[in-house]
Amino acid sequence: MPLTWVDPAILVQYRGLTVYYTYKNDDINNQSEVWFSLNDDGTDAFDVRDLPVPDYISEMDYKKIVMNAIDQGNLAEYIALLEKGSLQTLIIPSVWTDLEFHLLLAFADKYNNYIKQANRENENLTGWRPVMMDEFYDTYFRTYLIDLLV
């Protein structure tokens, strides 16, 4: 069965940005009410419930919450990605070879420093064991990459 592209609904256009609704399983009939993206393909989505809500905005007024987040810089990492590439491909590689070489070197360096610090502090004497590389990537290194982008 052939598929056709349907433009996603727009929550708001504000300060030169377009904020799109996302769709569960890419089904146009299954629009999310709380997940939004700055990309029309739904990548790098954010949950509006994770954004700060000032006292003067209703918790259910997602349009105003997102506009406030843009003004306050709370979506800076997503805005940076519009020019630098997708967070999905940069921050969550499907295999290690998907990482750009310089990022793979940075990851190896960060993991090495993580192990060295634990050894300096004799954490192995307290039963500490290092996390697997995948967990280290998800827990520590992804934040480092996001900081690089912003």
Secondary structure, 3 states (H helix, E strand, C coil): CCCCCCCCCEEEEECCEEEEEEEHHHCCCCEEEEEEECCCCCCCCEEHHHCCCCCCCCCCCHHHHHHHHHHHCCCHHHHHHHHHCCHHHHHCCCCHHHCCHHHHHHHHHHHHHHHHHHHHCCHHHHCCCCCCHHHHHHHHHHHHHHHHHC
